């Protein structure tokens, strides 16, 4: 069992895919910064901000799915009801934060 807060990817490919997504998002953010610096038309900048926000939400959904498939599944397999309840609560809280953002 991993320590609380660690990320368990099903494979190195999954982890690499997340890193690639984060790199693209990072590039989007740098692009937005350049747009602001270059006084780009506000609507174009807002469009890019919307795209970056969507990319982050999409990444968050992948992480929630990962949590359910791996962390929650491990808790169920352990038979530890307290651990299961904690993992369900973590997932519920994370989904709630995502919906409120």
C-alpha positions in Angstrom: 0.0 0.0 0.0 1.4 3.4 -0.9 1.6 6.3 1.5 -1.3 8.8 1.5 -1.0 11.4 -1.2 1.3 9.4 -3.6 0.3 8.9 -7.2 0.1 5.4 -8.6 -0.1 5.1 -12.3 -1.1 1.9 -13.9 2.0 2.1 -16.1 4.9 4.3 -17.0 3.0 5.1 -20.2 0.2 6.6 -18.1 2.6 8.7 -16.1 4.3 9.9 -19.3 1.0 10.8 -20.8 0.2 12.9 -17.7 3.6 14.6 -17.9 3.0 15.3 -21.6 -0.4 16.9 -20.9 1.2 19.0 -18.2 3.9 20.2 -20.5 1.3 21.2 -23.1 -0.7 23.1 -20.4 2.5 24.8 -19.3 3.1 25.9 -22.9 -0.4 27.3 -23.0 0.2 29.3 -19.8 3.4 30.6 -21.2 1.6 31.6 -24.4 -1.1 33.4 -22.4 1.7 35.3 -20.6 3.2 36.3 -23.9 -0.2 37.4 -25.1 -0.6 39.7 -22.1 2.9 41.0 -22.5 2.2 41.7 -26.2 -1.1 43.4 -25.5 -3.0 40.8 -27.6 -6.7 41.5 -28.0 -8.5 40.5 -24.8 -11.0 38.1 -26.4 -8.1 36.1 -27.9 -6.4 36.0 -24.6 -9.6 34.9 -22.8 -10.1 32.2 -25.4 -6.7 30.8 -24.6 -7.4 31.0 -20.8 -10.6 29.0 -21.4 -8.6 26.4 -23.4 -6.0 26.1 -20.6 -8.7 25.8 -17.9 -10.4 23.0 -19.9 -7.1 21.2 -20.3 -6.6 21.4 -16.5 -10.1 20.1 -15.8 -9.5 17.2 -18.2 -6.3 16.4 -16.4 -8.1 16.5 -13.1 -10.7 14.0 -14.4 -7.9 11.6 -15.4 -6.4 11.9 -11.9 -9.8 11.2 -10.3 -10.3 8.2 -12.6 -6.8 7.0 -11.6 -7.7 7.4 -7.9 -10.9 5.4 -8.4 -9.2 2.6 -10.4 -6.1 2.2 -8.2 -6.3 3.8 -4.8 -10.0 3.0 -4.1 -9.7 -0.5 -5.7 -6.7 -1.2 -3.4 -8.7 -0.1 -0.4 -11.6 -2.4 -1.4 -9.2 -5.3 -1.9 -7.6 -4.7 1.5 -10.9 -5.3 3.3 -10.2 -2.4 5.6 -13.5 -0.5 5.9 -11.9 2.5 7.5 -9.5 2.8 4.6 -12.3 2.3 2.1 -14.4 5.1 3.7 -11.3 7.4 3.7 -10.7 6.8 0.0 -14.3 7.4 -0.9 -14.3 10.6 1.1 -11.2 11.7 -0.6 -12.7 11.1 -4.0 -16.0 12.8 -3.1 -14.1 15.9 -1.8 -11.9 16.1 -4.9 -15.0 15.8 -7.2 -16.7 18.4 -5.2 -13.8 20.8 -5.5 -13.6 20.2 -9.2 -17.3 20.9 -9.7 -17.1 24.1 -7.7 -14.1 25.4 -9.7 
